[in-house]
């Protein structure tokens, strides 16, 4: 095509455009009402489409934010699944009770009346469908409890190796400054416990009864009931009997008779060289305390990943100062009540701990007793653990322990850094 032809076609196109524009203008003048209705329809369609797109962009942004820099430790990777898989902790606490749970896609509450009765037995598969009132004994406290305040501290050369993972976890799924206490009718399994609590680094208290469907048979006892199992005549050995090695280990049967006499009247802990008048952090195999019938909670896939259980007996004159441990901790109260004062792992720098051990994982806070010191700079949480209850403490959570009278407690730690629940590595 030469220049003249090109010029001709451009002029023709321009003429045609003007002609069609003029015809459209004339039509619009004759059909003003139709034009207005059509315009309103198009604007409505655009507004609805815009609203849907904006809500979708919120989900996308949230998914992307959950995958931001996670300060992953090379030896213990942390994995966060998409938040679409389950509600966040904030969603769980802020959700409102529903009128009917029986219409859920997975079958709802096993008993149709359970939606109205918070004490009815709840099947494990229904935990995600439960409201805070149905799930927690202390649901009113949980609803009013604030979320953790996470300090903004730049990464330092000397800090606990898992600390940055907790910063990321609690920013993604906020944790409250209260410990949830499950209702006794809640039935736990390894999987629903992991999804609801362990993967989020969420401490929780639950009853022995919540594990009965898993074959867990451990029971709580009074001092009198224990003395029937371990009879002892103190007149045969007058005075304080120093029968237990401090931080010792027993593989054969252990006689708790003398210890029960020492604690029954809330007596003082007696120390003599490397012996005590009742066990303190004594490693005991199942054969050593078979009368107690202690079992590790079946809440991890391989129970061989638990350390040997530790037996602790105490009175109001004994306790444990503020510290955190290497690994996840399951505290089983057999007799009496212990008061735990907790602080989350993210308070690590404000507490300026001194750490010992192979990986510097046993860390003593610069506050010995948080009940007698200024704790305004940390997230202090107090929870009483009673007979027949288990406290789950994620690795790295600081805790101070006070005995509210005579107590018997057995705890199990997971074996290593690789068994920390937050890692999802077992």
Secondary structure per residue as TSV (DSSP state, phi and psi in degrees):
chain	resnum	aa	ss	phi	psi
A	1	X	-	360.0	126.8
A	2	X	-	-83.3	-179.4
A	3	X	H	-65.2	-38.9
A	4	X	H	-65.2	-43.7
A	5	X	H	-62.9	-41.1
A	6	X	H	-60.7	-42.4
A	7	X	H	-64.3	-40.4
A	8	X	H	-62.3	-45.9
A	9	X	H	-65.8	-36.5
A	10	X	H	-64.4	-40.7
A	11	X	H	-66.4	-40.4
A	12	X	H	-63.1	-43.2
A	13	X	H	-61.5	-41.0
A	14	X	H	-64.8	-41.3
A	15	X	H	-63.8	-43.3
A	16	X	H	-62.4	-40.7
A	17	X	H	-62.1	-44.7
A	18	X	H	-62.7	-41.2
A	19	X	H	-63.0	-45.5
A	20	X	H	-66.8	-36.6
A	21	X	H	-62.8	-42.1
A	22	X	H	-64.4	-41.4
A	23	X	H	-65.2	-41.3
A	24	X	H	-63.8	-38.2
A	25	X	H	-64.0	-44.1
A	26	X	H	-63.1	-41.8
A	27	X	H	-63.9	-41.6
A	28	X	H	-64.1	-35.7
A	29	X	H	-65.8	-36.2
A	30	X	H	-79.8	-17.6
A	31	X	T	-127.9	51.7
A	32	X	H	-61.4	-42.3
A	33	X	H	-63.5	-42.8
A	34	X	H	-63.0	-39.8
A	35	X	H	-62.8	-42.0
A	36	X	H	-63.7	-45.0
A	37	X	H	-63.4	-41.7
A	38	X	H	-62.7	-39.5
A	39	X	H	-64.2	-43.5
A	40	X	H	-62.3	-40.4
A	41	X	H	-61.9	-45.2
A	42	X	H	-64.7	-40.5
A	43	X	H	-63.1	-39.6
A	44	X	H	-63.7	-44.2
A	45	X	H	-60.7	-43.1
A	46	X	H	-64.4	-38.6
A	47	X	H	-66.6	-44.6
A	48	X	H	-62.7	-43.9
A	49	X	H	-62.1	-40.1
A	50	X	H	-64.7	-40.0
A	51	X	H	-63.5	-42.1
A	52	X	H	-65.5	-41.1
A	53	X	H	-64.8	-37.4
A	54	X	H	-68.4	-38.5
A	55	X	H	-67.4	-36.1
A	56	X	H	-66.7	-35.1
A	57	X	H	-68.5	-27.5
A	58	X	H	-65.0	-44.4
A	59	X	H	-61.6	-44.3
A	60	X	H	-62.4	-43.3
A	61	X	H	-62.9	-39.4
A	62	X	H	-67.1	-39.3
A	63	X	H	-64.5	-39.2
A	64	X	H	-68.5	-38.2
A	65	X	H	-66.7	-28.0
A	66	X	T	-72.7	-12.3
A	67	X	T	-110.7	15.9
A	68	X	S	-69.2	179.3
A	69	X	-	-49.3	128.4
A	70	X	-	-117.8	6.4
A	71	X	-	50.3	50.9
A	72	X	-	-72.7	131.1
A	73	X	B	-80.1	133.8
A	74	X	T	-59.9	-33.0
A	75	X	T	-87.0	-15.4
A	76	X	B	-142.8	81.4
A	77	X	-	-64.5	146.5
A	78	X	-	-110.6	137.9
A	79	X	-	-127.1	126.5
A	80	X	-	-111.7	127.9
A	81	X	-	-80.9	169.2
A	82	X	-	-60.4	138.8
A	83	X	G	-65.2	-12.5
A	84	X	G	-68.6	-19.0
A	85	X	G	-72.2	-27.5
A	86	X	S	-159.5	158.1
A	87	X	-	-68.6	148.0
A	88	X	-	-72.2	166.1
A	89	X	H	-60.2	-37.2
A	90	X	H	-64.5	-41.7
A	91	X	H	-61.2	-39.1
A	92	X	H	-62.6	-46.1
A	93	X	H	-74.5	-30.8
A	94	X	H	-88.1	-7.7
A	95	X	-	-69.1	151.4
A	96	X	-	-101.5	151.0
A	97	X	-	-59.4	142.0
A	98	X	-	-102.5	156.8
A	99	X	S	-75.0	-32.6
A	100	X	-	-145.0	117.5
A	101	X	-	-98.7	-8.0
A	102	X	T	-75.0	-7.6
A	103	X	T	-98.4	13.6
A	104	X	S	-68.3	158.2
A	105	X	T	-63.4	-30.9
A	106	X	T	-94.8	17.0
A	107	X	-	106.3	-13.8
A	108	X	-	68.5	-159.8
A	109	X	-	-69.6	136.0
A	110	X	S	-58.7	-44.2
A	111	X	S	-95.2	120.8
A	112	X	G	-56.9	-26.2
A	113	X	G	-80.4	-8.7
A	114	X	G	-66.4	-26.1
A	115	X	G	-65.0	-25.7
A	116	X	T	-97.6	-25.0
A	117	X	-	-110.7	106.4
A	118	X	T	-66.8	-11.1
A	119	X	T	-97.5	-4.4
A	120	X	S	-68.5	147.9
A	121	X	-	-61.5	134.4
A	122	X	B	-114.5	127.2
A	123	X	-	-69.0	148.9
A	124	X	G	-54.9	-38.2
A	125	X	G	-67.4	-12.4
A	126	X	G	-95.4	4.5
A	127	X	G	-58.7	-39.3
A	128	X	G	-68.5	-19.4
A	129	X	G	-91.5	-8.7
A	130	X	-	-81.5	146.5
A	131	X	-	-81.7	163.3
A	132	X	H	-55.1	-36.3
A	133	X	H	-64.2	-37.5
A	134	X	H	-77.5	-25.6
A	135	X	H	-90.8	-39.3
A	136	X	B	-115.6	137.5
A	137	X	T	-63.6	-37.9
A	138	X	T	-103.5	42.2
A	139	X	H	-62.8	-32.9
A	140	X	H	-66.2	-41.6
A	141	X	H	-64.2	-40.9
A	142	X	H	-64.4	-38.3
A	143	X	H	-68.0	-33.0
A	144	X	H	-93.5	-7.9
A	145	X	-	-76.6	134.3
A	146	X	-	-74.4	161.9
A	147	X	B	-79.8	158.6
A	148	X	-	-56.1	142.4
A	149	X	-	-94.9	117.5
A	150	X	-	-98.4	115.8
A	151	X	-	-66.5	145.1
A	152	X	-	-92.5	101.9
A	153	X	-	-126.9	126.6
A	154	X	-	-64.6	148.8
A	155	X	-	-62.9	132.7
A	156	X	-	-114.6	160.5
A	157	X	S	-63.8	-41.6
A	158	X	S	-107.1	99.5
A	159	X	S	-155.4	159.9
A	160	X	-	-58.3	135.1
A	161	X	T	-60.8	-25.1
A	162	X	T	-96.4	-2.1
A	163	X	H	-57.5	-45.1
A	164	X	H	-66.5	-28.8
A	165	X	H	-65.5	-37.0
A	166	X	H	-69.0	-37.9
A	167	X	H	-55.4	-47.0
A	168	X	H	-66.7	-45.0
A	169	X	H	-60.8	-46.4
A	170	X	H	-77.2	-17.7
A	171	X	H	-78.2	-33.5
A	172	X	H	-79.6	-44.5
A	173	X	S	-127.4	88.3
A	174	X	-	-57.2	142.5
A	175	X	-	-112.4	143.7
A	176	X	B	-87.4	162.7
A	177	X	S	-88.3	33.4
A	178	X	S	-136.3	150.8
A	179	X	-	-95.8	120.3
A	180	X	E	-66.4	141.6
A	181	X	E	-116.9	114.8
A	182	X	B	-71.5	147.6
A	183	X	-	-68.4	152.5
A	184	X	T	-66.0	-23.8
A	185	X	T	-80.3	-6.4
A	186	X	B	-73.3	131.9
A	187	X	-	-105.9	117.5
A	188	X	-	-95.3	147.6
A	189	X	-	-127.4	167.7
A	190	X	H	-57.1	-39.8
A	191	X	H	-75.7	-46.1
A	192	X	H	-71.1	-27.4
A	193	X	H	-66.8	-41.8
A	194	X	H	-63.7	-47.2
A	195	X	H	-66.9	-37.9
A	196	X	H	-84.9	-33.5
A	197	X	T	-128.0	-55.6
A	198	X	G	-65.8	-39.5
A	199	X	G	-69.0	-20.4
A	200	X	G	-95.6	-1.7
A	201	X	T	65.6	38.4
A	202	X	-	-101.8	113.0
A	203	X	-	-62.0	150.8
A	204	X	E	-158.4	148.5
A	205	X	E	-111.3	133.9
A	206	X	E	-144.3	163.2
A	207	X	E	-89.4	151.5
A	208	X	G	-51.0	-37.1
A	209	X	G	-62.6	-25.1
A	210	X	G	-67.6	-14.6
A	211	X	G	-107.3	5.2
A	212	X	G	-61.0	-34.9
A	213	X	G	-69.5	-12.7
A	214	X	G	-93.5	0.1
A	215	X	T	92.4	7.9
A	216	X	-	-75.6	124.3
A	217	X	-	-119.2	3.1
A	218	X	-	-58.0	139.5
A	219	X	-	-121.2	159.2
A	220	X	-	-91.5	152.6
A	221	X	-	-137.1	153.4
A	222	X	-	-86.1	167.5
A	223	X	H	-59.4	-41.7
A	224	X	H	-62.3	-41.7
A	225	X	H	-65.4	-37.6
A	226	X	H	-68.1	-35.6
A	227	X	H	-68.1	-25.8
A	228	X	H	-68.6	-34.0
A	229	X	H	-77.9	-30.8
A	230	X	S	-126.5	71.5
A	231	X	-	-65.1	141.3
A	232	X	-	-154.4	132.2
A	233	X	-	-102.5	105.6
A	234	X	G	-65.5	-19.9
A	235	X	G	-70.1	-18.4
A	236	X	G	-75.0	-22.0
A	237	X	G	-142.3	77.9
A	238	X	-	-62.3	151.7
A	239	X	S	90.5	-178.6
A	240	X	-	-78.8	128.2
A	241	X	-	-97.3	116.7
A	242	X	-	-92.4	79.4
A	243	X	-	-102.0	-0.9
A	244	X	E	-128.6	128.2
A	245	X	E	-74.8	134.7
A	246	X	T	-65.9	131.0
A	247	X	T	51.1	36.1
A	248	X	-	-87.2	-167.5
A	249	X	E	-144.4	136.2
A	250	X	E	-132.4	123.9
A	251	X	-	-100.3	-27.1
A	252	X	S	-94.7	177.8
A	253	X	-	-61.2	135.7
A	254	X	-	-109.0	128.7
A	255	X	-	-89.9	113.9
A	256	X	-	-93.8	3.7
A	257	X	H	-54.2	-55.3
A	258	X	H	-60.1	-36.3
A	259	X	H	-66.3	-40.2
A	260	X	H	-64.8	-37.2
A	261	X	H	-62.9	-38.2
A	262	X	H	-68.1	-36.3
A	263	X	H	-95.4	-15.3
A	264	X	H	-60.4	-32.3
A	265	X	T	-103.6	22.4
A	266	X	T	59.0	43.6
A	267	X	-	-73.6	169.9
A	268	X	-	-81.0	153.3
A	269	X	-	-71.9	128.4
A	270	X	-	-108.6	127.5
A	271	X	E	-114.2	129.7
A	272	X	E	-140.9	107.1
A	273	X	T	53.3	-116.3
A	274	X	T	-107.1	24.8
A	275	X	E	-123.3	158.9
A	276	X	E	-134.7	162.6
A	277	X	S	-88.1	-5.2
A	278	X	S	-152.7	153.4
A	279	X	-	-64.3	140.4
A	280	X	S	-135.9	113.1
A	281	X	S	55.1	48.2
A	282	X	E	-93.4	123.4
A	283	X	E	-73.2	123.8
A	284	X	E	-133.0	126.0
A	285	X	-	-77.7	167.1
A	286	X	T	-57.2	-35.6
A	287	X	T	-66.4	-28.3
A	288	X	T	-71.9	-29.8
A	289	X	T	-130.7	42.0
A	290	X	G	-61.9	-25.9
A	291	X	G	-64.3	-26.7
A	292	X	G	-81.8	-20.5
A	293	X	T	64.0	40.3
A	294	X	-	-79.0	135.2
A	295	X	-	-128.4	143.4
A	296	X	-	-67.2	140.1
A	297	X	-	-59.9	129.3
A	298	X	S	-78.8	62.7
A	299	X	-	-118.0	8.2
A	300	X	S	-129.3	152.5
A	301	X	S	-60.5	-32.3
A	302	X	-	-128.3	104.3
A	303	X	G	-68.1	-11.9
A	304	X	G	-68.6	-11.5
A	305	X	G	-83.6	0.3
A	306	X	B	-84.1	146.2
A	307	X	-	-73.3	167.6
A	308	X	-	-59.4	133.9
A	309	X	-	-57.4	150.0
A	310	X	E	-113.8	132.3
A	311	X	E	-99.7	128.8
A	312	X	E	-126.9	125.2
A	313	X	E	-118.5	147.3
A	314	X	E	-159.9	169.2
A	315	X	-	-134.4	179.7
A	316	X	T	-65.2	-11.7
A	317	X	T	-89.6	-3.2
A	318	X	-	-123.7	150.9
A	319	X	E	-167.7	-171.4
A	320	X	E	-133.5	130.8
A	321	X	E	-77.8	168.2
A	322	X	E	-62.9	122.7
A	323	X	E	-162.5	172.2
A	324	X	E	-131.9	155.8
A	325	X	-	-105.7	174.9
A	326	X	S	-73.2	-30.7
A	327	X	S	-136.8	170.9
A	328	X	-	-62.0	145.4
A	329	X	E	-130.4	129.6
A	330	X	E	-114.3	112.0
A	331	X	E	-99.7	119.3
A	332	X	E	-110.6	114.0
A	333	X	E	-85.6	118.8
A	334	X	E	-94.2	-43.6
A	335	X	E	-141.5	138.8
A	336	X	S	76.9	-174.1
A	337	X	-	-128.4	135.1
A	338	X	E	-112.8	141.1
A	339	X	E	-102.7	119.7
A	340	X	E	-103.3	126.8
A	341	X	E	-104.9	118.7
A	342	X	E	-112.3	159.1
A	343	X	E	-146.4	139.5
A	344	X	-	-69.8	162.7
A	345	X	G	-55.9	-33.0
A	346	X	G	-68.5	-8.1
A	347	X	G	-89.4	15.7
A	348	X	H	-57.9	-51.4
A	349	X	H	-67.4	-43.4
A	350	X	H	-59.2	-28.4
A	351	X	H	-89.4	-6.8
A	352	X	T	43.2	59.6
A	353	X	-	-74.8	156.2
A	354	X	E	-106.1	122.6
A	355	X	E	-110.0	147.6
A	356	X	E	-134.5	172.9
A	357	X	S	102.0	172.5
A	358	X	T	-57.7	-43.7
A	359	X	T	-112.0	21.9
A	360	X	S	52.2	46.9
A	361	X	-	-101.9	-13.4
A	362	X	E	-95.9	109.9
A	363	X	E	-122.9	124.0
A	364	X	E	-96.1	124.6
A	365	X	-	-69.3	161.0
A	366	X	S	-79.6	1.7
A	367	X	-	-111.6	121.9
A	368	X	S	-77.4	-46.0
A	369	X	-	-130.5	104.9
A	370	X	G	-65.9	-13.3
A	371	X	G	-78.1	-12.7
A	372	X	G	-121.7	20.0
A	373	X	S	-139.0	164.4
A	374	X	-	-72.3	118.5
A	375	X	-	-120.8	22.8
A	376	X	T	-66.2	-17.6
A	377	X	T	-92.9	3.5
A	378	X	S	-130.6	170.1
A	379	X	-	-92.7	87.6
A	380	X	-	-83.9	131.2
A	381	X	E	-130.4	132.4
A	382	X	E	-117.9	131.4
A	383	X	E	-143.2	133.4
A	384	X	E	-94.5	130.2
A	385	X	E	-108.1	121.8
A	386	X	-	-104.8	168.9
A	387	X	T	-56.4	135.8
A	388	X	T	83.6	10.6
A	389	X	E	-116.8	155.7
A	390	X	E	-121.9	131.7
A	391	X	E	-104.1	123.0
A	392	X	E	-96.2	121.8
A	393	X	E	-117.0	119.4
A	394	X	-	-64.3	154.5
A	395	X	T	-53.1	141.1
A	396	X	T	87.1	-5.4
A	397	X	-	-79.8	125.2
A	398	X	E	-70.4	143.7
A	399	X	E	-151.6	136.3
A	400	X	E	-112.3	139.1
A	401	X	E	-122.0	131.2
A	402	X	E	-125.1	131.9
A	403	X	E	-87.3	127.4
A	404	X	S	-96.3	62.7
A	405	X	S	104.3	-168.6
A	406	X	S	-63.8	137.4
A	407	X	E	-140.7	151.4
A	408	X	E	-131.6	125.1
A	409	X	E	-139.6	142.7
A	410	X	E	-124.8	131.0
A	411	X	E	-126.0	156.7
A	412	X	E	-130.7	131.7
A	413	X	E	-98.3	151.2
A	414	X	B	-71.3	161.4
A	415	X	S	-75.9	-36.6
A	416	X	S	-152.0	179.3
A	417	X	G	-60.1	-26.6
A	418	X	G	-73.6	-9.7
A	419	X	G	-105.1	11.9
A	420	X	-	-66.9	128.7
A	421	X	G	-59.1	-33.5
A	422	X	G	-61.9	-26.4
A	423	X	G	-77.8	-21.5
A	424	X	T	58.6	28.5
A	425	X	-	-116.9	120.6
A	426	X	-	-115.4	360.0
